[in-house]
Amino acid sequence: MKLDEEYSIKSDGVGTTLNFSTPRQREKDGEMVYFVFTDKWYYLTVEQALRKYLDLRTENCEDVKECLKRIEEVKQIISKIK
């Protein structure tokens, strides 16, 4: 299930995977190269994966107000997938 443009969750009966994927670019041999950066986190439950998602979405907040705003955004995303 897709959480947002960068994160998704996949559950297979054995565990749950939180997936991150985003297009990026870097310089290679003097030219800009586009690629897709991915990362994965493995959990036993969907709840654990969603808690990690919340942590990732709030880790770069500048202040409490921004943190609360992101928490509310994540709550809305979660409520849509129930």
C-alpha positions in Angstrom: 0.0 0.0 0.0 1.3 3.4 -1.0 1.7 5.9 1.9 2.9 8.9 -0.1 5.1 9.6 -3.1 8.2 8.1 -1.5 7.0 5.5 1.0 5.0 2.3 0.7 4.3 -0.7 2.8 4.2 -4.3 1.7 3.1 -7.1 3.9 3.4 -10.8 3.0 2.2 -12.8 6.0 5.7 -13.3 7.4 6.5 -9.7 7.9 6.1 -6.1 6.7 8.5 -4.0 4.7 8.6 -0.2 4.7 10.0 0.9 1.3 11.5 4.2 0.3 12.1 5.2 -3.3 12.9 8.6 -4.8 14.5 9.9 -8.0 17.9 11.6 -7.5 20.8 12.8 -9.5 24.6 12.9 -9.0 27.7 13.7 -10.9 29.5 10.8 -12.5 32.4 11.3 -15.0 31.5 15.0 -15.3 27.9 14.4 -16.2 24.7 14.5 -14.1 23.2 11.0 -13.9 19.7 10.3 -12.7 18.9 7.2 -10.6 16.3 5.9 -8.2 17.5 5.7 -4.6 15.8 3.0 -2.5 15.9 1.9 1.1 14.0 -0.8 3.0 13.2 -1.5 6.7 11.8 -4.9 7.8 9.3 -5.4 10.6 7.0 -8.1 12.0 3.9 -5.9 12.0 2.3 -3.1 10.0 2.1 -1.1 13.2 5.9 -1.2 13.6 6.4 -0.1 10.0 4.0 2.8 10.5 5.8 3.9 13.6 9.1 3.9 11.6 7.4 5.9 8.9 6.2 8.5 11.5 9.8 8.7 12.8 11.2 9.2 9.4 8.7 11.9 8.5 9.4 13.9 11.7 13.1 13.5 12.1 14.1 16.7 10.2 11.6 19.0 11.8 12.9 22.5 12.6 10.5 23.2 15.5 7.6 21.8 17.5 5.0 23.4 15.2 6.5 21.7 12.1 6.6 18.4 14.0 3.0 18.6 15.0 2.0 19.5 11.4 3.8 16.4 10.0 2.3 14.2 12.7 -1.1 15.3 11.6 -0.3 14.6 8.0 0.8 11.1 8.9 -2.3 10.5 10.9 -4.4 11.5 7.9 -2.5 9.1 5.6 -2.9 6.3 8.1 -6.6 7.0 8.5 -7.1 6.6 4.7 -5.6 3.1 4.6 -7.6 1.6 7.5 
